[in-house]
């Protein structure tokens, strides 16, 4: 499912990450900001379902 398919294409990164946790699905992204969010989750002991980071040169979809 994409953020667009979930009606979250304009949502901020924190909402998208929260939604992936809610759905118990890992997040696939080319956005560096999600790496910072993941680092913060780990530092704060918060659970998340995982992030797959792809080079921005790779097309998703």
Protein Blocks (a to p, Z undefined) as FASTA:
>chain_A
ZZklnopmmpcfklmmmmmmmnopacddfbfklmmmmmmmmmnopacebjadddfkbcgZ
Z
